[in-house]
Amino acid sequence: MDFVIEIGRRQRKRQAMHQSLLDVAQRLFEEQGVSRTTVDDIAQAADVARTTVFNHFPSKEAIALELASDTMQHIAEQSQALLESGTAALEVLQCAARAVLDSAINQGELAAAVARELLQSDPDRAGRASELVPVKHIVEAILFQAREEDSLRTDVPVEIVAERFTGQVIQLVTQVGTCDASKLREHLSVCLDILFNGITERSN
């Protein structure tokens, strides 16, 4: 019994430290930006050794991903609620895409850093990023619902459409902070128009 209690205590302490590091990093990211914040900065502000940070996160980008994961979970839950309420899947997709961009605009440099991780050429880093911030998974799930509603062309592979559209949205997010927000929203509207014309209509 003592051994079980000790394991539980250690796990709680680890979780508390993990959350503390997230909180400190978020504050520093907001105050001085992701690019100007180092792991040493986070360790110093949290009053821990540098190795302690690395015991919890392989990089500061991994911290950014975890901070962004809650937002993505919220968007996923909103999308699911809309689908369950009877909202058409393609309308839900528009709402989800705009929510992703709007939240990115609000998060600023943090969102751009997350987007760059999602586009990483290193498959391990990209895979970890997509697990924590599953934009493609959400888009794919909505498109499968659209297929069930017969609002999606039957000859269009859902997986490919999801991958292409997600890539466009993520590319837009990488421009957050360097491009005017209204221009980014305009670009997203064009992307949505192109997408819907392509997946709901067959060319003559």
Secondary structure, DSSP 8 states (H G I E B T S, - for coil): -HHHHHHHHHHHHHHHHHHHHHHHHHHHHHHH-STT--HHHHHHHHTS-HHHHHHH-SSHHHHHHHHHHHHHHHHHHHHHHHHHTT--HHHHHHHHHHHHHHHHHHHTHHHHHHHHHHT-SSHHHHHHHHHHS-HHHHHHHHHHHHHHTT-S-TTS-HHHHHHHHHHHHHHHHTTBTTB-HHHHHHHHHHHHHHHHHHHH----
